[in-house]
């Protein structure tokens, strides 16, 4: 809690000490909003006792802000959205900001209804996120009267967007396989229509070329995002001459299927073949035998940075538009 | 969309036709809130053109309501919360209600901050949900000035709460094993400290007793909620005389571990042993070999009913307090 940070008393401390919300404290100190005379006087007294002194900038902001950020998503499964949300919350908690998540389906009318509800609630800004980096939400946010940041989604050309650096993550995965002495590499990944498949495949080819190899199309197998596809890919690869000694998988479920199929063929992982996944979905990666080495997209950090970018926009600061790519991290386990 | 339902024009239709939010339409028609004279006139014109006629009750509600429901959760993983949220949204969409999710950690100060933010936003009511049925949220909601409904959580004694009927679900699972001709049953489940473990274990014992058997403690194995524990349990059971021919697992991950371990022992599922899980976590259940027969807690339906109960409370109707248990469904797959 920032109340232990005696050097600088924030609106958060005043709100906590007066047992009111940040927004109520803000209104009391700015003589705006509706509340009883007693409440307003009490909050001002608490602020004075704590020695709260907003600077001029903060004062102007306090009067305008609602200390709420809306998070819009169409990822109803939540696997990607919830870590992003946790990061936004963590990054903004010192600012006393609450994050409200609103899940929209792919119905534009309903999406508009929910966006309007957020505007009605006077959120300070909206972070848009979703299931797929390459699929926009079914609602145009570009003309809203509040700042918008896109997280795990690219948005329009002049928008502020943050996405994981898929190519760097994939490159690290392939280089890890090289470091393990693997030379016969294949990439088993999801449907070719996904942007992330394109990005990771590009990085796979690039890393091979950089290592002086000539990547062939036979080394890239696209299919479903599922364990079953991972198992099928192993069947296919081991029915041919000269099977691979290193497999980079497009997600952790494919990697799980690959490793299960190899074990059932008595092919040792990591002794005979090294396997790397993508996502670091811990519930899968940690239970794989051996535990899965995989690429973490650092979604929590991405959320944290998206939240901070939004606060800068809300504060009227300039944030360079365009897509920022944030680094992925290779998490090395046993595979 | 209800706009096709020409027999009854709702505030939703007016809002959609006027391209404003439900709350704005409501304010325009009730002469409350702030908006330009032009906007108010336009919305009223649209309402008239559509033939919108609120009845007396609706009129009184329209003037007071914000058409937003807050959903509080401490389930940051979201596996249980997101289906509940989807159900609430679906159940309330005809009422033009948006659901805002706010994730709270186990820090009471921060939880209070977020609850205050929801009150500030004048949500019509709050639905509380979480990771565990038997662990309350770190904030007392019982004295808030708005209605509260607990979903997948019991709450205080006089609260309206909805939880899955764990005993009935477990009973159905055990009876399914009996129907398959299985008689040597064991229950492999999670940590004994969980209420759901207690409930499902109770139902397991009960079902055995009803079938004229005397359940022994050796038939109940508690451990972690993990695949690894499922595999360990199989090692243990198959190192003893007379291993089981039917295994009821406390969740799908344990069941996944059990089935993997049995396959590696060349014990046939479902030929030699039948296995039933709990949760119907599709990403696990469908990829298990064979696909897993498991109990679905119908969380979406639970969310839908929680949303409706909240709307009734918001409308001033009486909702019987207490814990309602909603039926679970056995989903039969191949195991």
Interface residues (C-beta under 8 A of the other chain):
Chain A: X1 X12 X15 X16 X20 X21 X22 X23 X24 X66 X67 X68 X70 X76 X77 X78 X79 X81 X82 X85 X86 X89 X93 X96 X98 X99 X100 X101 X102 X103 X109 X110 X112 X113 X114 X116 X117 X118 X119 X120 X121 X226 X227 X228 X253 X257 X260 X283 X287
Chain B: X1 X12 X15 X16 X19 X20 X21 X22 X23 X24 X66 X67 X68 X70 X76 X77 X78 X79 X81 X82 X85 X86 X89 X93 X96 X98 X99 X100 X101 X102 X103 X109 X110 X113 X114 X116 X117 X118 X119 X120 X121 X226 X227 X228 X253 X257 X260 X283 X287
